Amino acid sequence: MGWKALLPIAALLVLSTTGCSYLFYPHAKEFTSKAKGATGLETVINLTNMAEASAVSAKGGKGVDQSFDDLHNQFHAISDSICCIEKSVREQPAYALAVTHNKELKAIFKRLWKFKDDQPQRDQHLDLFVSELTELRETLQSLR
């Protein structure tokens, strides 16, 4: 077997052992560490608070400025951390709603990324992102 045949196996190994987002968005791990709570649930709630502050700060900006970059990494930290919530919490019916909110955040962020250079679309999508973060946080808080 040639070395080229081993590349897909090596890539799979790297991605499965490091987590995709932490490989491509290494600052997401830093934000997760900063947001570390007593439980996985508390960590995700803390991340939603951080992301909301970054989203509000990113309003009026353009491109990948510092606030937008922080929001981008916090978004990935939320996505990576939501599956790390304790099993007893994940078994509650409201957890499914939290997963749905997270999927909605992904759709909104995809559009936000597209309009990061265009006002007023950027700010409109930031407002929508904050609204969805609030719904996610409220759902997570109901799981306490």
N, C-alpha and C positions, 0 to 999 in steps of 0.2 A: 504494500500500500504506500503510495507516494505521499509526500508532505501536504500536497494540495488537497488530498482526500481527507486529511486530518483537520483541516481548517474549520469545517462546519462543526465537528465534534468539539474542538477547542472553544469555539465561539459559544456553543451551547453550554459547555462546562462553566465558562466565565459568567455568562448571564444567569445561570441557575444558582451559582454560589454567591454572587455579589448583589443581585437585585438589579433589574434593568434600569430603573430610575437613578439609583445611586451610581451606576456606572456612567450614565450619560448626564446626570444632574447631581454631581457630588455635593453641592451645597444643600441639597434636600436633606441629607443625613445630618448636616450641621444644625439645620432648623429643627429637625426631630429631636436632636440632643438638647437644644435650648428649650424646647417645649415639653421636655420629659416631665410627666406627672407620676403620681403614685401608681396609676394603672394605665393600660393602653388606651382606655376610654378617655381618661383625663388628658393624656398626651394629644389625642386627636382634637379634643375640645380646645386645648391651648393653641394648637396649630390653626384652628378656625379663627380664633381671636387674632393671632398674628397676621394671618392672611387678610382678614378684614382691614386691619390697620394699614397694611401695605397697599391694598386696593384703593382705599380712600386717599392715601398719599400719592398714588400713581395717577390720580385724576388730573387732567390738564396737561399731562406730559405727552411725550412722543417717542416712539421707538422703544428700545430696551434700555430705559434709564434704570437707576438703582432700585427704585420702588417696584418697577415692573419686573425686574430680574428677581428681586426678593419674592414677589408674589408668585412668579413662575416656579421657583424652587419650593416655596411653601405649598403650592398646589400639588407638586409631585410628592412632597412629604406626606400630605393628607392622603393621597391615593395609595401610597405605600403603607401607611400606618393603619388605615381603616381595617385591613385584614388581620392586623395584629392585636385587635381588641380581644379580650378574654373570651374563651369559648362560652362561658355561662351567659355572657352578654350577647354574643352572636346568635345564641339560640332563642332570644326573645324576638317576638314578631316585629317590633319596631326597628330592629336592626336591618331588616329587609328594606325598610323605608330609607334608612341612612345610606344603604348601598345605592338605592335609586337616586338619592340626592347627589351622591358622589358621581354617578354616571352623568347626571345633568350638569354638574360642574365641569366635567370633561368636555361636554358639547359646547358649553358657554366659553370655556377657555380656548377651545379651538377657534371659535369665531373671534374672540378677543385678540388672539395672536394674529389673525388675518388683518384686523383693523388697528393694530398697535400704533401705526403711523398716521392714522386718519381720524381727525376730530370732526364731528362729535361722536362718531361710532365707537371710538375707544371708550369714551366716558360712559356712553349708554351701556356698553357691554360690561364695564366695570361695575356700574350700578346693578345690573342684572346678576353679576357674579356675587356681589355683596348680599343681595337678596337671597340667593340660593345658599350661600354660606350661613346666613342667619337661620334658614330652614334646617340645614344640616345640623347646626349647633343645637337648636331646640330639640330636634329628634334625638341627638346624642345625649342631651341632658335628661331626656325622659327615660333613658336607659340606666340611669344611676340607681 
